[in-house]
Amino acid sequence: MKAFFKGVLNLLREIGDQNAYTRHLAAHGTVHSAAEWRRFSDERFRQKYAKAKCC
């Protein structure tokens, strides 16, 4: 049961961008802060919505 819940928790962290944010912090050598989260979120949304999809 523990393994199942650990897997579900990891899935939720991936969906919620927590794992990506952790990788971002490690790659840039920074620590968690509100400003860093904003920078990370802005970049993710910019990449996601910069290329408009047709239909």
PDB file of N, CA, C, O and CB in Angstrom:
ATOM      1  N   MET A   1       0.817  -1.195   0.000  1.00  0.00           N
ATOM      2  CA  MET A   1       0.000   0.000   0.000  1.00  0.00           C
ATOM      3  C   MET A   1       0.866   1.267   0.000  1.00  0.00           C
ATOM      4  O   MET A   1       0.547   2.243  -0.679  1.00  0.00           O
ATOM      5  CB  MET A   1      -0.932  -0.006   1.207  1.00  0.00           C
ATOM      6  N   LYS A   2       1.958   1.242   0.763  1.00  0.00           N
ATOM      7  CA  LYS A   2       2.823   2.421   0.820  1.00  0.00           C
ATOM      8  C   LYS A   2       3.378   2.751  -0.553  1.00  0.00           C
ATOM      9  O   LYS A   2       3.448   3.919  -0.935  1.00  0.00           O
ATOM     10  CB  LYS A   2       3.969   2.201   1.811  1.00  0.00           C
ATOM     11  N   ALA A   3       3.771   1.731  -1.293  1.00  0.00           N
ATOM     12  CA  ALA A   3       4.326   1.954  -2.630  1.00  0.00           C
ATOM     13  C   ALA A   3       3.277   2.571  -3.559  1.00  0.00           C
ATOM     14  O   ALA A   3       3.594   3.437  -4.374  1.00  0.00           O
ATOM     15  CB  ALA A   3       4.849   0.629  -3.224  1.00  0.00           C
ATOM     16  N   PHE A   4       2.044   2.126  -3.430  1.00  0.00           N
ATOM     17  CA  PHE A   4       0.962   2.654  -4.257  1.00  0.00           C
ATOM     18  C   PHE A   4       0.751   4.142  -3.968  1.00  0.00           C
ATOM     19  O   PHE A   4       0.670   4.947  -4.896  1.00  0.00           O
ATOM     20  CB  PHE A   4      -0.343   1.867  -4.009  1.00  0.00           C
ATOM     21  N   PHE A   5       0.663   4.505  -2.699  1.00  0.00           N
ATOM     22  CA  PHE A   5       0.440   5.904  -2.329  1.00  0.00           C
ATOM     23  C   PHE A   5       1.643   6.778  -2.679  1.00  0.00           C
ATOM     24  O   PHE A   5       1.479   7.943  -3.041  1.00  0.00           O
ATOM     25  CB  PHE A   5       0.138   6.013  -0.836  1.00  0.00           C
ATOM     26  N   LYS A   6       2.831   6.228  -2.574  1.00  0.00           N
ATOM     27  CA  LYS A   6       4.022   6.966  -2.972  1.00  0.00           C
ATOM     28  C   LYS A   6       3.986   7.247  -4.470  1.00  0.00           C
ATOM     29  O   LYS A   6       4.352   8.338  -4.906  1.00  0.00           O
ATOM     30  CB  LYS A   6       5.298   6.186  -2.599  1.00  0.00           C
ATOM     31  N   GLY A   7       3.549   6.275  -5.252  1.00  0.00           N
ATOM     32  CA  GLY A   7       3.412   6.467  -6.693  1.00  0.00           C
ATOM     33  C   GLY A   7       2.368   7.513  -7.030  1.00  0.00           C
ATOM     34  O   GLY A   7       2.580   8.336  -7.921  1.00  0.00           O
ATOM     35  N   VAL A   8       1.240   7.493  -6.329  1.00  0.00           N
ATOM     36  CA  VAL A   8       0.187   8.485  -6.555  1.00  0.00           C
ATOM     37  C   VAL A   8       0.695   9.883  -6.191  1.00  0.00           C
ATOM     38  O   VAL A   8       0.443  10.844  -6.918  1.00  0.00           O
ATOM     39  CB  VAL A   8      -1.081   8.136  -5.729  1.00  0.00           C
ATOM     40  N   LEU A   9       1.404   9.995  -5.079  1.00  0.00           N
ATOM     41  CA  LEU A   9       1.952  11.282  -4.666  1.00  0.00           C
ATOM     42  C   LEU A   9       2.947  11.808  -5.702  1.00  0.00           C
ATOM     43  O   LEU A   9       2.929  12.995  -6.027  1.00  0.00           O
ATOM     44  CB  LEU A   9       2.631  11.158  -3.293  1.00  0.00           C
ATOM     45  N   ASN A  10       3.806  10.941  -6.218  1.00  0.00           N
ATOM     46  CA  ASN A  10       4.758  11.358  -7.248  1.00  0.00           C
ATOM     47  C   ASN A  10       4.038  11.804  -8.516  1.00  0.00           C
ATOM     48  O   ASN A  10       4.451  12.771  -9.157  1.00  0.00           O
ATOM     49  CB  ASN A  10       5.728  10.219  -7.571  1.00  0.00           C
ATOM     50  N   LEU A  11       2.988  11.122  -8.874  1.00  0.00           N
ATOM     51  CA  LEU A  11       2.197  11.506 -10.043  1.00  0.00           C
ATOM     52  C   LEU A  11       1.578  12.886  -9.845  1.00  0.00           C
ATOM     53  O   LEU A  11       1.607  13.713 -10.757  1.00  0.00           O
ATOM     54  CB  LEU A  11       1.097  10.465 -10.318  1.00  0.00           C
ATOM     55  N   LEU A  12       1.028  13.139  -8.680  1.00  0.00           N
ATOM     56  CA  LEU A  12       0.424  14.438  -8.390  1.00  0.00           C
ATOM     57  C   LEU A  12       1.459  15.557  -8.396  1.00  0.00           C
ATOM     58  O   LEU A  12       1.173  16.669  -8.841  1.00  0.00           O
ATOM     59  CB  LEU A  12      -0.284  14.399  -7.044  1.00  0.00           C
ATOM     60  N   ARG A  13       2.653  15.265  -7.905  1.00  0.00           N
ATOM     61  CA  ARG A  13       3.724  16.271  -7.926  1.00  0.00           C
ATOM     62  C   ARG A  13       4.137  16.590  -9.355  1.00  0.00           C
ATOM     63  O   ARG A  13       4.444  17.737  -9.677  1.00  0.00           O
ATOM     64  CB  ARG A  13       4.943  15.785  -7.122  1.00  0.00           C
ATOM     65  N   GLU A  14       4.144  15.584 -10.201  1.00  0.00           N
ATOM     66  CA  GLU A  14       4.498  15.812 -11.599  1.00  0.00           C
ATOM     67  C   GLU A  14       3.415  16.622 -12.301  1.00  0.00           C
ATOM     68  O   GLU A  14       3.722  17.535 -13.069  1.00  0.00           O
ATOM     69  CB  GLU A  14       4.716  14.477 -12.325  1.00  0.00           C
ATOM     70  N   ILE A  15       2.182  16.303 -12.048  1.00  0.00           N
ATOM     71  CA  ILE A  15       1.073  17.042 -12.658  1.00  0.00           C
ATOM     72  C   ILE A  15       1.060  18.481 -12.171  1.00  0.00           C
ATOM     73  O   ILE A  15       0.787  19.395 -12.949  1.00  0.00           O
ATOM     74  CB  ILE A  15      -0.272  16.364 -12.343  1.00  0.00           C
ATOM     75  N   GLY A  16       1.347  18.690 -10.919  1.00  0.00           N
ATOM     76  CA  GLY A  16       1.315  20.027 -10.325  1.00  0.00           C
ATOM     77  C   GLY A  16       2.599  20.821 -10.506  1.00  0.00           C
ATOM     78  O   GLY A  16       2.754  21.869  -9.878  1.00  0.00           O
ATOM     79  N   ASP A  17       3.517  20.368 -11.332  1.00  0.00           N
ATOM     80  CA  ASP A  17       4.783  21.042 -11.643  1.00  0.00           C
ATOM     81  C   ASP A  17       5.751  21.113 -10.468  1.00  0.00           C
ATOM     82  O   ASP A  17       6.751  21.825 -10.560  1.00  0.00           O
ATOM     83  CB  ASP A  17       4.505  22.429 -12.126  1.00  0.00           C
ATOM     84  N   GLN A  18       5.503  20.419  -9.390  1.00  0.00           N
ATOM     85  CA  GLN A  18       6.421  20.468  -8.254  1.00  0.00           C
ATOM     86  C   GLN A  18       7.759  19.821  -8.592  1.00  0.00           C
ATOM     87  O   GLN A  18       8.811  20.334  -8.210  1.00  0.00           O
ATOM     88  CB  GLN A  18       5.800  19.779  -7.043  1.00  0.00           C
ATOM     89  N   ASN A  19       7.727  18.690  -9.311  1.00  0.00           N
ATOM     90  CA  ASN A  19       8.983  18.042  -9.701  1.00  0.00           C
ATOM     91  C   ASN A  19       9.758  18.913 -10.681  1.00  0.00           C
ATOM     92  O   ASN A  19      10.980  19.020 -10.581  1.00  0.00           O
ATOM     93  CB  ASN A  19       8.709  16.663 -10.323  1.00  0.00           C
ATOM     94  N   ALA A  20       9.067  19.530 -11.618  1.00  0.00           N
ATOM     95  CA  ALA A  20       9.733  20.411 -12.580  1.00  0.00           C
ATOM     96  C   ALA A  20      10.359  21.607 -11.865  1.00  0.00           C
ATOM     97  O   ALA A  20      11.464  22.029 -12.206  1.00  0.00           O
ATOM     98  CB  ALA A  20       8.736  20.894 -13.656  1.00  0.00           C
ATOM     99  N   TYR A  21       9.661  22.142 -10.889  1.00  0.00           N
ATOM    100  CA  TYR A  21      10.185  23.282 -10.128  1.00  0.00           C
ATOM    101  C   TYR A  21      11.430  22.875  -9.343  1.00  0.00           C
ATOM    102  O   TYR A  21      12.395  23.636  -9.270  1.00  0.00           O
ATOM    103  CB  TYR A  21       9.108  23.837  -9.169  1.00  0.00           C
ATOM    104  N   THR A  22      11.410  21.699  -8.766  1.00  0.00           N
ATOM    105  CA  THR A  22      12.574  21.197  -8.031  1.00  0.00           C
ATOM    106  C   THR A  22      13.765  21.046  -8.971  1.00  0.00           C
ATOM    107  O   THR A  22      14.890  21.396  -8.612  1.00  0.00           O
ATOM    108  CB  THR A  22      12.252  19.845  -7.351  1.00  0.00           C
ATOM    109  N   ARG A  23      13.520  20.527 -10.173  1.00  0.00           N
ATOM    110  CA  ARG A  23      14.600  20.408 -11.162  1.00  0.00           C
ATOM    111  C   ARG A  23      15.096  21.790 -11.586  1.00  0.00           C
ATOM    112  O   ARG A  23      16.296  21.982 -11.784  1.00  0.00           O
ATOM    113  CB  ARG A  23      14.119  19.613 -12.398  1.00  0.00           C
ATOM    114  N   HIS A  24      14.190  22.743 -11.726  1.00  0.00           N
ATOM    115  CA  HIS A  24      14.553  24.121 -12.073  1.00  0.00           C
ATOM    116  C   HIS A  24      15.477  24.715 -11.009  1.00  0.00           C
ATOM    117  O   HIS A  24      16.499  25.320 -11.335  1.00  0.00           O
ATOM    118  CB  HIS A  24      13.286  24.995 -12.228  1.00  0.00           C
ATOM    119  N   LEU A  25      15.117  24.542  -9.754  1.00  0.00           N
ATOM    120  CA  LEU A  25      15.944  25.072  -8.667  1.00  0.00           C
ATOM    121  C   LEU A  25      17.340  24.454  -8.693  1.00  0.00           C
ATOM    122  O   LEU A  25      18.338  25.156  -8.527  1.00  0.00           O
ATOM    123  CB  LEU A  25      15.276  24.809  -7.307  1.00  0.00           C
ATOM    124  N   ALA A  26      17.406  23.150  -8.900  1.00  0.00           N
ATOM    125  CA  ALA A  26      18.701  22.468  -8.926  1.00  0.00           C
ATOM    126  C   ALA A  26      19.537  22.915 -10.123  1.00  0.00           C
ATOM    127  O   ALA A  26      20.747  23.108 -10.000  1.00  0.00           O
ATOM    128  CB  ALA A  26      18.501  20.950  -8.963  1.00  0.00           C
ATOM    129  N   ALA A  27      18.901  23.077 -11.270  1.00  0.00           N
ATOM    130  CA  ALA A  27      19.627  23.466 -12.480  1.00  0.00           C
ATOM    131  C   ALA A  27      20.177  24.889 -12.388  1.00  0.00           C
ATOM    132  O   ALA A  27      21.252  25.178 -12.913  1.00  0.00           O
ATOM    133  CB  ALA A  27      18.718  23.344 -13.694  1.00  0.00           C
ATOM    134  N   HIS A  28      19.443  25.769 -11.725  1.00  0.00           N
ATOM    135  CA  HIS A  28      19.872  27.156 -11.627  1.00  0.00           C
ATOM    136  C   HIS A  28      20.614  27.465 -10.322  1.00  0.00           C
ATOM    137  O   HIS A  28      21.083  28.586 -10.125  1.00  0.00           O
ATOM    138  CB  HIS A  28      18.678  28.062 -11.754  1.00  0.00           C
ATOM    139  N   GLY A  29      20.719  26.487  -9.446  1.00  0.00           N
ATOM    140  CA  GLY A  29      21.448  26.686  -8.188  1.00  0.00           C
ATOM    141  C   GLY A  29      20.806  27.713  -7.291  1.00  0.00           C
ATOM    142  O   GLY A  29      21.503  28.477  -6.623  1.00  0.00           O
ATOM    143  N   THR A  30      19.475  27.746  -7.263  1.00  0.00           N
ATOM    144  CA  THR A  30      18.763  28.710  -6.433  1.00  0.00           C
ATOM    145  C   THR A  30      17.950  27.982  -5.368  1.00  0.00           C
ATOM    146  O   THR A  30      17.847  26.755  -5.371  1.00  0.00           O
ATOM    147  CB  THR A  30      17.850  29.603  -7.295  1.00  0.00           C
ATOM    148  N   VAL A  31      17.387  28.746  -4.479  1.00  0.00           N
ATOM    149  CA  VAL A  31      16.542  28.187  -3.431  1.00  0.00           C
ATOM    150  C   VAL A  31      15.108  28.661  -3.662  1.00  0.00           C
ATOM    151  O   VAL A  31      14.871  29.620  -4.396  1.00  0.00           O
ATOM    152  CB  VAL A  31      17.051  28.603  -2.010  1.00  0.00           C
ATOM    153  N   HIS A  32      14.170  27.986  -3.033  1.00  0.00           N
ATOM    154  CA  HIS A  32      12.757  28.319  -3.176  1.00  0.00           C
ATOM    155  C   HIS A  32      12.465  29.708  -2.624  1.00  0.00           C
ATOM    156  O   HIS A  32      12.894  30.066  -1.527  1.00  0.00           O
ATOM    157  CB  HIS A  32      11.890  27.277  -2.470  1.00  0.00           C
ATOM    158  N   SER A  33      11.730  30.472  -3.406  1.00  0.00           N
ATOM    159  CA  SER A  33      11.232  31.771  -2.964  1.00  0.00           C
ATOM    160  C   SER A  33      10.037  32.117  -3.835  1.00  0.00           C
ATOM    161  O   SER A  33       9.824  31.513  -4.886  1.00  0.00           O
ATOM    162  CB  SER A  33      12.343  32.882  -3.046  1.00  0.00           C
ATOM    163  N   ALA A  34       9.276  33.073  -3.399  1.00  0.00           N
ATOM    164  CA  ALA A  34       8.111  33.495  -4.176  1.00  0.00           C
ATOM    165  C   ALA A  34       8.551  34.055  -5.524  1.00  0.00           C
ATOM    166  O   ALA A  34       7.912  33.792  -6.543  1.00  0.00           O
ATOM    167  CB  ALA A  34       7.288  34.546  -3.400  1.00  0.00           C
ATOM    168  N   ALA A  35       9.626  34.818  -5.537  1.00  0.00           N
ATOM    169  CA  ALA A  35      10.112  35.404  -6.786  1.00  0.00           C
ATOM    170  C   ALA A  35      10.590  34.326  -7.746  1.00  0.00           C
ATOM    171  O   ALA A  35      10.355  34.416  -8.951  1.00  0.00           O
ATOM    172  CB  ALA A  35      11.242  36.395  -6.507  1.00  0.00           C
ATOM    173  N   GLU A  36      11.255  33.315  -7.224  1.00  0.00           N
ATOM    174  CA  GLU A  36      11.746  32.232  -8.079  1.00  0.00           C
ATOM    175  C   GLU A  36      10.589  31.407  -8.635  1.00  0.00           C
ATOM    176  O   GLU A  36      10.624  30.993  -9.794  1.00  0.00           O
ATOM    177  CB  GLU A  36      12.710  31.327  -7.297  1.00  0.00           C
ATOM    178  N   TRP A  37       9.574  31.169  -7.825  1.00  0.00           N
ATOM    179  CA  TRP A  37       8.391  30.454  -8.315  1.00  0.00           C
ATOM    180  C   TRP A  37       7.717  31.243  -9.430  1.00  0.00           C
ATOM    181  O   TRP A  37       7.281  30.666 -10.426  1.00  0.00           O
ATOM    182  CB  TRP A  37       7.393  30.198  -7.166  1.00  0.00           C
ATOM    183  N   ARG A  38       7.630  32.571  -9.263  1.00  0.00           N
ATOM    184  CA  ARG A  38       7.037  33.429 -10.287  1.00  0.00           C
ATOM    185  C   ARG A  38       7.840  33.334 -11.582  1.00  0.00           C
ATOM    186  O   ARG A  38       7.265  33.206 -12.662  1.00  0.00           O
ATOM    187  CB  ARG A  38       6.970  34.895  -9.800  1.00  0.00           C
ATOM    188  N   ARG A  39       9.177  33.397 -11.474  1.00  0.00           N
ATOM    189  CA  ARG A  39      10.037  33.304 -12.642  1.00  0.00           C
ATOM    190  C   ARG A  39       9.827  31.965 -13.357  1.00  0.00           C
ATOM    191  O   ARG A  39       9.704  31.913 -14.581  1.00  0.00           O
ATOM    192  CB  ARG A  39      11.511  33.473 -12.236  1.00  0.00           C
ATOM    193  N   PHE A  40       9.789  30.903 -12.583  1.00  0.00           N
ATOM    194  CA  PHE A  40       9.573  29.563 -13.131  1.00  0.00           C
ATOM    195  C   PHE A  40       8.207  29.471 -13.811  1.00  0.00           C
ATOM    196  O   PHE A  40       8.112  28.979 -14.935  1.00  0.00           O
ATOM    197  CB  PHE A  40       9.688  28.501 -12.021  1.00  0.00           C
ATOM    198  N   SER A  41       7.161  29.931 -13.150  1.00  0.00           N
ATOM    199  CA  SER A  41       5.804  29.857 -13.695  1.00  0.00           C
ATOM    200  C   SER A  41       5.664  30.693 -14.957  1.00  0.00           C
ATOM    201  O   SER A  41       5.068  30.246 -15.937  1.00  0.00           O
ATOM    202  CB  SER A  41       4.789  30.316 -12.655  1.00  0.00           C
ATOM    203  N   ASP A  42       6.207  31.899 -14.940  1.00  0.00           N
ATOM    204  CA  ASP A  42       6.127  32.761 -16.116  1.00  0.00           C
ATOM    205  C   ASP A  42       6.793  32.112 -17.321  1.00  0.00           C
ATOM    206  O   ASP A  42       6.258  32.155 -18.429  1.00  0.00           O
ATOM    207  CB  ASP A  42       6.772  34.112 -15.828  1.00  0.00           C
ATOM    208  N   GLU A  43       7.952  31.515 -17.106  1.00  0.00           N
ATOM    209  CA  GLU A  43       8.660  30.859 -18.206  1.00  0.00           C
ATOM    210  C   GLU A  43       7.883  29.655 -18.730  1.00  0.00           C
ATOM    211  O   GLU A  43       7.801  29.458 -19.942  1.00  0.00           O
ATOM    212  CB  GLU A  43      10.051  30.423 -17.755  1.00  0.00           C
ATOM    213  N   ARG A  44       7.319  28.857 -17.847  1.00  0.00           N
ATOM    214  CA  ARG A  44       6.528  27.691 -18.274  1.00  0.00           C
ATOM    215  C   ARG A  44       5.313  28.121 -19.090  1.00  0.00           C
ATOM    216  O   ARG A  44       5.030  27.528 -20.132  1.00  0.00           O
ATOM    217  CB  ARG A  44       6.073  26.872 -17.051  1.00  0.00           C
ATOM    218  N   PHE A  45       4.591  29.145 -18.631  1.00  0.00           N
ATOM    219  CA  PHE A  45       3.414  29.608 -19.362  1.00  0.00           C
ATOM    220  C   PHE A  45       3.802  30.261 -20.685  1.00  0.00           C
ATOM    221  O   PHE A  45       3.102  30.108 -21.686  1.00  0.00           O
ATOM    222  CB  PHE A  45       2.615  30.590 -18.509  1.00  0.00           C
ATOM    223  N   ARG A  46       4.918  30.991 -20.689  1.00  0.00           N
ATOM    224  CA  ARG A  46       5.374  31.621 -21.920  1.00  0.00           C
ATOM    225  C   ARG A  46       5.688  30.558 -22.975  1.00  0.00           C
ATOM    226  O   ARG A  46       5.316  30.704 -24.140  1.00  0.00           O
ATOM    227  CB  ARG A  46       6.614  32.499 -21.651  1.00  0.00           C
ATOM    228  N   GLN A  47       6.370  29.493 -22.563  1.00  0.00           N
ATOM    229  CA  GLN A  47       6.683  28.405 -23.486  1.00  0.00           C
ATOM    230  C   GLN A  47       5.426  27.680 -23.952  1.00  0.00           C
ATOM    231  O   GLN A  47       5.319  27.289 -25.114  1.00  0.00           O
ATOM    232  CB  GLN A  47       7.636  27.418 -22.830  1.00  0.00           C
ATOM    233  N   LYS A  48       4.499  27.508 -23.056  1.00  0.00           N
ATOM    234  CA  LYS A  48       3.285  26.754 -23.378  1.00  0.00           C
ATOM    235  C   LYS A  48       2.374  27.501 -24.331  1.00  0.00           C
ATOM    236  O   LYS A  48       1.788  26.897 -25.229  1.00  0.00           O
ATOM    237  CB  LYS A  48       2.529  26.425 -22.117  1.00  0.00           C
ATOM    238  N   TYR A  49       2.247  28.809 -24.147  1.00  0.00           N
ATOM    239  CA  TYR A  49       1.272  29.573 -24.921  1.00  0.00           C
ATOM    240  C   TYR A  49       1.883  30.455 -26.009  1.00  0.00           C
ATOM    241  O   TYR A  49       1.157  31.175 -26.694  1.00  0.00           O
ATOM    242  CB  TYR A  49       0.474  30.424 -24.000  1.00  0.00           C
ATOM    243  N   ALA A  50       3.198  30.409 -26.176  1.00  0.00           N
ATOM    244  CA  ALA A  50       3.833  31.235 -27.191  1.00  0.00           C
ATOM    245  C   ALA A  50       3.477  30.778 -28.600  1.00  0.00           C
ATOM    246  O   ALA A  50       3.317  31.598 -29.505  1.00  0.00           O
ATOM    247  CB  ALA A  50       5.334  31.218 -27.008  1.00  0.00           C
ATOM    248  N   LYS A  51       3.356  29.493 -28.775  1.00  0.00           N
ATOM    249  CA  LYS A  51       3.016  28.946 -30.091  1.00  0.00           C
ATOM    250  C   LYS A  51       1.549  28.601 -30.117  1.00  0.00           C
ATOM    251  O   LYS A  51       1.125  27.596 -29.545  1.00  0.00           O
ATOM    252  CB  LYS A  51       3.874  27.702 -30.425  1.00  0.00           C
ATOM    253  N   ALA A  52       0.780  29.428 -30.776  1.00  0.00           N
ATOM    254  CA  ALA A  52      -0.657  29.204 -30.849  1.00  0.00           C
ATOM    255  C   ALA A  52      -0.952  27.998 -31.758  1.00  0.00           C
ATOM    256  O   ALA A  52      -0.333  27.827 -32.808  1.00  0.00           O
ATOM    257  CB  ALA A  52      -1.380  30.476 -31.370  1.00  0.00           C
ATOM    258  N   LYS A  53      -1.883  27.197 -31.338  1.00  0.00           N
ATOM    259  CA  LYS A  53      -2.292  26.043 -32.128  1.00  0.00           C
ATOM    260  C   LYS A  53      -3.542  26.394 -32.922  1.00  0.00           C
ATOM    261  O   LYS A  53      -4.455  27.056 -32.427  1.00  0.00           O
ATOM    262  CB  LYS A  53      -2.544  24.810 -31.223  1.00  0.00           C
ATOM    263  N   CYS A  54      -3.554  25.957 -34.099  1.00  0.00           N
ATOM    264  CA  CYS A  54      -4.716  26.188 -34.930  1.00  0.00           C
ATOM    265  C   CYS A  54      -5.684  25.020 -34.813  1.00  0.00           C
ATOM    266  O   CYS A  54      -5.286  23.860 -34.923  1.00  0.00           O
ATOM    267  CB  CYS A  54      -4.303  26.403 -36.385  1.00  0.00           C
ATOM    268  N   CYS A  55      -6.908  25.320 -34.598  1.00  0.00           N
ATOM    269  CA  CYS A  55      -8.018  24.355 -34.564  1.00  0.00           C
ATOM    270  C   CYS A  55      -7.806  23.371 -33.497  1.00  0.00           C
ATOM    271  O   CYS A  55      -8.632  22.477 -33.310  1.00  0.00           O
ATOM    272  CB  CYS A  55      -8.183  23.645 -35.876  1.00  0.00           C
TER     273      CYS A  55
END
